Amino acid sequence: MSTVEDAQGSAAADAEVLVRTEGALGWITLNRPRALNALNVGMIRVVHAALDAWRDDSDVEIVYIDGAGERGLCAGGDVRELHRQITAGRSADTVEFFREEYAMNAAIAEYPKPIVAIADGITMGGGIGVAGHAAIRVVTERSQLAMPEVRIGFTPDVGGTWLLGRAPGRLGEFLALTAGTMNGSDALYAGFADFWVPSERLDALRDALAHRADPTGPSEIVMLFDETPDPSPLSMQRAWIDEAFSAGTVPEIIADLRAVASSGAVEGEETPQPLGPTAADTADLLESLAPTALVVTLDAVREARAMESVRDALAGEYRRVLWFVHHHPDLVEGIRAQLVDKDRDPHWDPQTLADLAPDAGADARDYVPPIPLWS
């Protein structure tokens, strides 16, 4: 194994991102295991710089991205730092973070060489932005994937709306509005992953990608390690999810969920007891979350469904994200309640959907950021 200089001129074992080569691989490891490899702007710059360095390097044929530790690839962005920036009036730092993160997401989506991303363990928020746009996306029996932003009064980003908008039926709306967590088989079913490989075989997979002199491509190599997981629990909920989440507005979705629950219809036809949340559970959950975040998120997923590229989706997300940063208190309040004070008692503005106009998402959709995303 040889090492290459990362953007900070170091490949030390205690660096927050490890960048090295092994055989045909350019290997990137997110290396903040105590923070579940949460991304900060320095890590983003290192990843992006490595991708730039290997773009025209003939010795690197495949890029391999994983996370240090056994808990997960990446739990998301460093939202505590985001909270500090906004409350301290350092919005310029916040804008810089999102611009650099989205540029990295686009680089992964558009990369000319195959990127293999290992979404082992927790892979959420910003972790989806790293793994979800790779050419070859691998999950395991430990995988937990989600776009959980609504739980902090925010909206999915990092190109997540592109993936959500292309999930089967209305699963995109369901996963976005409930912050639902997918296991590995769910991720395959929803289009967030391509292969299911047991975690105990990941080292062997990486070694094969790095050293196998086989003329077949990396997808064929990964297929040698791929196994068929148990059926997706999420797939068994499609009937009532599609029925309710096709409604036009969030209040109408909740009303349809209540109707499904009261009708006595079977919500999971393959099993006598549904696997996962019921329609009634889901209605209760939506009524507890930030009304503004729900309305903005529903609008974002549906806009992204009609878009033509990840880059377009990122631009739509950027408008909405900076609208929250500059003009709405729920993001700061949600982070405070969930991650800073941890009282789990957020005071949303407004507190209920009844006090929010159904088309409230338009303000966020039409927001003009002070600094363009792409320069």
C-alpha positions as CSV (number, residue, x, y, z in Angstrom):
1,M,0.0,0.0,0.0
2,S,1.2,3.5,-0.8
3,T,0.0,6.8,0.5
4,V,-0.7,10.0,-1.4
5,E,-0.8,13.5,0.0
6,D,-4.3,14.6,0.9
7,A,-5.4,18.2,0.6
8,Q,-3.9,19.0,4.0
9,G,-0.5,17.4,3.1
10,S,-1.0,14.5,5.5
11,A,-2.2,11.0,5.5
12,A,-1.6,10.4,9.2
13,A,-3.8,7.8,10.9
14,D,-5.4,10.5,13.1
15,A,-6.5,12.7,10.2
16,E,-10.2,13.2,9.8
17,V,-10.1,11.8,6.3
18,L,-7.6,9.1,5.3
19,V,-6.6,9.2,1.6
20,R,-4.4,6.6,0.1
21,T,-4.1,4.1,-2.8
22,E,-4.1,0.3,-2.8
23,G,-3.6,-1.4,-6.1
24,A,-6.1,0.1,-8.5
25,L,-8.0,1.8,-5.8
26,G,-8.1,5.3,-4.6
27,W,-9.3,4.7,-1.0
28,I,-11.0,7.4,1.0
29,T,-12.0,6.7,4.7
30,L,-14.1,9.2,6.7
31,N,-12.2,9.1,10.0
32,R,-14.2,10.7,12.9
33,P,-15.6,7.5,14.4
34,R,-16.4,9.1,17.8
35,A,-18.6,11.6,15.9
36,L,-20.0,8.8,13.6
37,N,-17.9,10.4,10.9
38,A,-20.0,13.5,10.7
39,L,-18.8,15.9,8.0
40,N,-17.2,19.2,8.6
41,V,-15.9,21.6,5.9
42,G,-12.4,20.4,6.2
43,M,-13.4,16.8,5.6
44,I,-15.4,17.8,2.6
45,R,-12.4,19.7,1.1
46,V,-10.2,16.7,1.5
47,V,-12.6,14.3,-0.2
48,H,-13.1,16.7,-3.1
49,A,-9.4,17.3,-3.5
50,A,-8.7,13.6,-3.6
51,L,-11.4,13.1,-6.3
52,D,-9.8,15.9,-8.3
53,A,-6.3,14.5,-7.9
54,W,-7.4,11.0,-9.1
55,R,-9.6,12.2,-12.0
56,D,-6.7,12.0,-14.5
57,D,-4.4,9.6,-12.5
58,S,-4.1,6.5,-14.7
59,D,-3.0,4.4,-11.7
60,V,-6.3,4.9,-10.0
61,E,-9.1,3.0,-11.8
62,I,-11.7,2.9,-9.0
63,V,-12.5,5.1,-6.0
64,Y,-13.6,3.3,-2.8
65,I,-15.2,5.3,0.0
66,D,-15.9,3.9,3.5
67,G,-16.1,5.0,7.1
68,A,-13.9,4.3,10.1
69,G,-15.3,2.3,13.0
70,E,-18.2,-0.2,12.9
71,R,-21.0,2.2,13.7
72,G,-21.5,3.7,10.2
73,L,-20.2,5.5,7.1
74,C,-21.5,8.9,8.1
75,A,-24.2,10.2,10.4
76,G,-24.5,13.4,8.4
77,G,-23.2,16.9,8.6
78,D,-21.9,18.4,11.8
79,V,-25.1,20.1,12.8
80,R,-23.9,21.2,16.2
81,E,-21.3,23.3,14.4
82,L,-24.0,24.5,12.1
83,H,-26.0,25.6,15.2
84,R,-23.0,27.5,16.6
85,Q,-22.4,29.3,13.3
86,I,-26.0,30.5,12.9
87,T,-26.5,31.6,16.5
88,A,-23.1,33.4,16.4
89,G,-24.1,35.3,13.3
90,R,-21.5,33.5,11.1
91,S,-23.8,32.8,8.3
92,A,-21.0,33.2,5.8
93,D,-19.4,30.1,7.2
94,T,-22.7,28.3,6.9
95,V,-23.1,29.3,3.2
96,E,-19.5,28.1,2.6
97,F,-20.2,24.7,4.2
98,F,-23.2,24.0,2.0
99,R,-21.6,25.3,-1.2
100,E,-18.6,23.1,-0.7
101,E,-20.6,20.1,0.4
102,Y,-22.9,20.3,-2.6
103,A,-20.0,20.7,-5.0
104,M,-18.6,17.5,-3.5
105,N,-21.9,15.7,-3.9
106,A,-22.1,16.8,-7.6
107,A,-18.5,15.6,-8.1
108,I,-19.4,12.2,-6.8
109,A,-22.5,12.0,-9.0
110,E,-20.6,13.1,-12.1
111,Y,-17.3,11.3,-11.5
112,P,-15.8,9.8,-14.7
113,K,-14.4,6.7,-12.8
114,P,-16.5,4.2,-10.8
115,I,-17.0,5.1,-7.2
116,V,-17.8,2.3,-4.8
117,A,-19.4,3.6,-1.6
118,I,-19.8,1.3,1.4
119,A,-23.0,2.4,3.3
120,D,-22.3,0.1,6.2
121,G,-24.0,1.0,9.5
122,I,-25.5,4.5,10.0
123,T,-25.6,6.4,6.7
124,M,-27.8,9.5,7.1
125,G,-28.1,13.0,5.8
126,G,-24.7,14.1,4.6
127,G,-23.7,10.4,4.5
128,I,-26.4,9.8,1.8
129,G,-24.7,12.7,-0.1
130,V,-21.5,10.7,-0.1
131,A,-22.9,7.2,-0.7
132,G,-26.1,7.8,-2.5
133,H,-24.7,9.3,-5.7
134,A,-21.8,6.8,-6.2
135,A,-21.9,4.6,-9.2
136,I,-21.8,1.4,-7.0
137,R,-23.6,1.6,-3.7
138,V,-23.1,-1.3,-1.2
139,V,-25.2,-1.9,1.9
140,T,-24.9,-4.6,4.6
141,E,-26.9,-6.3,7.3
142,R,-25.9,-3.3,9.6
143,S,-27.0,-0.5,7.3
144,Q,-29.4,2.2,8.5
145,L,-30.1,4.8,5.8
146,A,-32.3,7.9,6.3
147,M,-32.8,11.5,5.4
148,P,-33.8,12.7,8.9
149,E,-33.8,16.4,8.5
150,V,-37.4,17.1,9.3
151,R,-36.8,16.0,12.8
152,I,-34.7,19.1,13.4
153,G,-37.1,21.4,11.5
154,F,-35.1,21.2,8.3
155,T,-35.4,19.8,4.8
156,P,-33.5,17.0,3.0
157,D,-30.5,18.1,1.0
158,V,-27.2,16.8,-0.4
159,G,-29.1,15.6,-3.5
160,G,-31.3,13.5,-1.3
161,T,-34.4,14.9,-2.9
162,W,-33.2,13.5,-6.3
163,L,-33.1,10.0,-4.8
164,L,-36.4,10.4,-2.9
165,G,-38.1,11.7,-6.0
166,R,-37.2,8.5,-7.8
167,A,-38.1,6.0,-5.1
168,P,-41.0,3.7,-6.1
169,G,-44.5,5.0,-5.8
170,R,-44.8,7.6,-3.0
171,L,-42.0,6.1,-0.8
172,G,-40.0,9.3,-1.4
173,E,-42.6,11.5,0.2
174,F,-43.0,8.9,3.0
175,L,-39.3,8.7,3.8
176,A,-38.8,12.4,3.6
177,L,-41.7,13.5,5.7
178,T,-41.3,10.8,8.4
179,A,-37.5,10.7,8.4
180,G,-37.9,7.0,8.0
181,T,-35.0,4.7,8.4
182,M,-34.3,2.0,5.8
183,N,-32.4,-1.2,6.4
184,G,-30.2,-2.7,3.6
185,S,-33.1,-4.4,1.9
186,D,-35.2,-1.3,2.1
187,A,-32.4,0.7,0.6
188,L,-32.2,-1.6,-2.4
189,Y,-35.9,-1.5,-2.9
190,A,-36.1,2.3,-2.6
191,G,-33.2,2.8,-5.1
192,F,-30.7,4.1,-2.5
193,A,-28.3,1.1,-3.0
194,D,-27.3,-1.5,-5.6
195,F,-25.7,-4.4,-3.7
196,W,-26.1,-6.2,-0.4
197,V,-22.8,-7.6,1.0
198,P,-22.3,-9.1,4.5
199,S,-20.1,-6.8,6.5
200,E,-17.7,-9.6,7.3
201,R,-16.8,-9.7,3.5
202,L,-16.1,-6.0,3.0
203,D,-12.4,-6.4,3.4
204,A,-12.3,-9.2,0.9
205,L,-14.4,-7.1,-1.5
206,R,-12.0,-4.2,-1.2
207,D,-9.0,-6.5,-1.8
208,A,-10.7,-7.9,-4.9
209,L,-11.4,-4.4,-6.3
210,A,-7.9,-3.3,-5.6
211,H,-6.0,-6.3,-7.0
212,R,-8.1,-8.5,-9.2
213,A,-6.6,-8.6,-12.7
214,D,-10.0,-9.6,-14.1
215,P,-11.1,-7.7,-17.3
216,T,-14.6,-7.4,-15.9
217,G,-15.7,-4.1,-14.3
218,P,-16.1,-3.3,-10.7
219,S,-19.9,-4.0,-10.7
220,E,-19.2,-7.6,-11.8
221,I,-16.6,-8.0,-9.0
222,V,-19.1,-6.7,-6.4
223,M,-21.6,-9.1,-7.7
224,L,-19.4,-12.0,-6.6
225,F,-19.9,-10.8,-3.0
226,D,-23.5,-9.8,-3.4
227,E,-26.2,-11.8,-1.5
228,T,-30.0,-11.6,-1.5
229,P,-31.3,-10.1,1.8
230,D,-34.6,-10.8,3.4
231,P,-37.6,-9.0,1.7
232,S,-37.9,-5.3,2.3
233,P,-40.3,-4.4,5.2
234,L,-40.9,-1.1,3.4
235,S,-42.1,-2.9,0.3
236,M,-44.9,-4.5,2.3
237,Q,-46.3,-1.1,3.3
238,R,-46.6,0.3,-0.3
239,A,-50.3,0.1,-0.7
240,W,-51.3,2.5,2.2
241,I,-48.2,4.6,1.7
242,D,-48.9,5.2,-2.0
243,E,-52.6,5.9,-1.2
244,A,-52.0,8.5,1.5
245,F,-48.8,10.2,0.3
246,S,-50.2,10.9,-3.1
247,A,-52.4,13.6,-1.6
248,G,-51.7,17.2,-2.6
249,T,-50.8,18.7,0.8
250,V,-49.5,17.7,4.2
251,P,-52.8,18.2,5.9
252,E,-54.5,16.1,3.2
253,I,-51.8,13.3,3.6
254,I,-52.6,13.2,7.4
255,A,-56.3,13.1,6.6
256,D,-55.8,10.2,4.2
257,L,-53.7,8.4,6.8
258,R,-56.5,8.7,9.3
259,A,-58.9,7.4,6.8
260,V,-56.8,4.4,6.0
261,A,-56.4,3.7,9.8
262,S,-60.2,4.0,10.4
263,S,-61.2,2.0,7.4
264,G,-59.8,-1.3,8.8
265,A,-57.9,-1.9,5.6
266,V,-54.9,-4.2,5.9
267,E,-51.8,-2.1,5.8
268,G,-49.3,-4.9,5.2
269,E,-50.9,-7.6,3.1
270,E,-48.1,-10.1,3.3
271,T,-48.2,-10.3,7.1
272,P,-51.1,-10.2,9.6
273,Q,-49.2,-7.6,11.6
274,P,-47.6,-4.8,9.5
275,L,-43.8,-4.6,9.6
276,G,-43.0,-1.0,10.6
277,P,-45.2,2.0,11.3
278,T,-49.0,1.9,10.7
279,A,-51.0,4.7,9.0
280,A,-52.2,5.8,12.4
281,D,-48.6,5.9,13.8
282,T,-47.5,7.9,10.8
283,A,-50.3,10.5,11.1
284,D,-49.4,11.0,14.8
285,L,-45.8,11.4,13.9
286,L,-46.5,14.0,11.2
287,E,-48.6,16.1,13.6
288,S,-45.6,16.2,16.0
289,L,-43.0,17.5,13.5
290,A,-42.2,21.0,12.3
291,P,-45.1,22.2,10.1
292,T,-42.9,24.4,7.9
293,A,-40.3,21.7,7.4
294,L,-43.0,19.2,6.3
295,V,-44.5,21.6,3.8
296,V,-41.1,22.7,2.4
297,T,-39.9,19.1,2.2
298,L,-43.0,17.8,0.3
299,D,-42.6,20.6,-2.2
300,A,-38.9,19.9,-2.6
301,V,-39.3,16.1,-3.3
302,R,-42.0,16.8,-5.8
303,E,-40.0,19.4,-7.6
304,A,-36.9,17.2,-7.7
305,R,-39.0,14.3,-9.2
306,A,-39.4,16.4,-12.4
307,M,-35.7,17.5,-12.5
308,E,-33.1,16.1,-15.0
309,S,-30.0,15.9,-12.8
310,V,-28.5,15.7,-9.3
311,R,-27.0,19.1,-9.9
312,D,-30.5,20.6,-10.5
313,A,-31.8,19.0,-7.3
314,L,-28.9,20.4,-5.4
315,A,-29.7,23.9,-6.6
316,G,-33.3,23.5,-5.5
317,E,-32.1,22.3,-2.1
318,Y,-29.6,25.1,-1.8
319,R,-32.4,27.7,-2.1
320,R,-34.5,26.1,0.6
321,V,-31.6,25.4,3.0
322,L,-30.4,29.0,2.9
323,W,-34.0,30.2,3.4
324,F,-34.0,28.3,6.6
325,V,-30.6,29.6,7.6
326,H,-31.4,33.2,6.9
327,H,-35.2,33.5,7.4
328,H,-36.7,30.9,9.6
329,P,-36.1,29.9,13.3
330,D,-37.1,26.2,13.2
331,L,-33.7,24.9,12.1
332,V,-31.9,26.5,15.1
333,E,-34.7,25.4,17.4
334,G,-34.8,21.9,16.2
335,I,-31.0,21.4,16.6
336,R,-31.3,22.9,20.1
337,A,-34.1,20.6,21.2
338,Q,-32.6,17.4,19.7
339,L,-28.8,17.8,20.0
340,V,-27.8,20.8,22.2
341,D,-30.2,21.0,25.2
342,K,-31.7,17.6,24.3
343,D,-35.0,18.4,26.0
344,R,-36.9,17.0,22.9
345,D,-39.3,19.8,23.3
346,P,-39.0,22.0,20.2
347,H,-41.2,25.1,19.9
348,W,-41.9,25.3,16.1
349,D,-43.0,28.5,14.4
350,P,-45.9,27.9,13.7
351,Q,-46.5,25.0,16.1
352,T,-49.3,23.4,14.1
353,L,-50.2,22.9,10.4
354,A,-53.5,24.6,10.9
355,D,-51.6,27.9,11.4
356,L,-49.5,27.4,8.3
357,A,-50.6,28.2,4.7
358,P,-50.7,25.1,2.5
359,D,-48.5,26.8,-0.1
360,A,-45.9,28.0,2.5
361,G,-43.3,26.0,0.7
362,A,-43.2,28.6,-2.1
363,D,-41.2,31.1,-0.1
364,A,-38.4,28.6,0.4
365,R,-38.6,27.3,-3.2
366,D,-38.4,30.8,-4.7
367,Y,-35.7,32.2,-2.4
368,V,-32.7,33.8,-4.1
369,P,-29.5,33.0,-2.1
370,P,-27.1,35.9,-1.6
371,I,-24.3,33.7,-3.1
372,P,-25.0,31.4,-6.1
373,L,-24.4,27.7,-5.6
374,W,-22.4,27.2,-8.8
375,S,-19.7,29.8,-9.6
